[in-house]
Amino acid sequence: MTISPTPGGAPGRPNRGLGHYLRDVVNGSLDGVITTLAVVSGTVGADLEPRVGIILGIANLAADGVSMGASNYLGLKSELEQTGGSIADEMPWRHGLATTVAFSLIGAAPLLAYVLPRPAGLSLFSVAIGLSAVVLGVVGALRARYLEKAPWRSAAEMLGVGTAAATCAYLIGALLGGVVR
């Protein structure tokens, strides 16, 4: 892997391959899993019907995935225009696409809890948390391949952020579930 700046790109970032899109994939994956798990957490915390969680989760994956990708595209394009970087070399649309794809694919993991058979004694929420933890751990460990970090440390960072966000969503759902009916 060659670590050199792409013309107009970030210094020290690989000029091709997954490493070139690491920021985009990490942002999209993390935000996709966290926001979708937050939808599931809030739905379960508010004791809403499972179909509400599925509908809101799919709507979140579509709308927020496109929004994140478009925001990444516009943000990078703006940065390149401001700094005189090469839009043709950096191709911001690819970064936007990488963000959208990572958000939508990886972010779908918590929703699988609605369709996969659950082992006896495990709730939908437990399965969604487990699937989210596995996916965040795997993305974190893969992230470590491009950093000078131990895979367990990178996975723990991703899991820590995901846990904080899911806890917040669940508590808000539980608090407001009894108030808003």
Secondary structure as the mmCIF struct_conf table of DSSP 4:
data_model
#
loop_
_struct_conf.conf_type_id
_struct_conf.id
_struct_conf.beg_label_comp_id
_struct_conf.beg_label_asym_id
_struct_conf.beg_label_seq_id
_struct_conf.end_label_comp_id
_struct_conf.end_label_asym_id
_struct_conf.end_label_seq_id
STRN STRN1 ILE A 3 ILE A 3
HELX_LH_PP_P HELX_LH_PP_P1 PRO A 5 THR A 6
TURN_TY1_P TURN_TY1_P1 PRO A 7 GLY A 8
BEND BEND1 GLY A 9 GLY A 9
TURN_TY1_P TURN_TY1_P2 PRO A 11 GLY A 12
BEND BEND2 ARG A 13 ARG A 13
STRN STRN2 PRO A 14 PRO A 14
BEND BEND3 ASN A 15 GLY A 17
HELX_RH_3T_P HELX_RH_3T_P1 LEU A 18 TYR A 21
HELX_RH_AL_P HELX_RH_AL_P1 LEU A 22 GLY A 45
TURN_TY1_P TURN_TY1_P3 ALA A 46 ASP A 47
HELX_RH_AL_P HELX_RH_AL_P2 PRO A 50 THR A 83
TURN_TY1_P TURN_TY1_P4 GLY A 84 GLY A 84
HELX_RH_AL_P HELX_RH_AL_P3 ILE A 87 GLU A 90
HELX_RH_AL_P HELX_RH_AL_P4 PRO A 92 GLY A 107
TURN_TY1_P TURN_TY1_P5 ALA A 108 ALA A 108
HELX_RH_3T_P HELX_RH_3T_P2 ALA A 109 TYR A 114
TURN_TY1_P TURN_TY1_P6 VAL A 115 VAL A 115
BEND BEND4 LEU A 116 LEU A 116
HELX_LH_PP_P HELX_LH_PP_P2 PRO A 117 PRO A 119
TURN_TY1_P TURN_TY1_P7 ALA A 120 GLY A 121
HELX_RH_AL_P HELX_RH_AL_P5 LEU A 124 ALA A 144
TURN_TY1_P TURN_TY1_P8 ARG A 145 GLU A 148
BEND BEND5 LYS A 149 LYS A 149
HELX_RH_AL_P HELX_RH_AL_P6 PRO A 151 GLY A 177
TURN_TY1_P TURN_TY1_P9 GLY A 178 VAL A 179
#
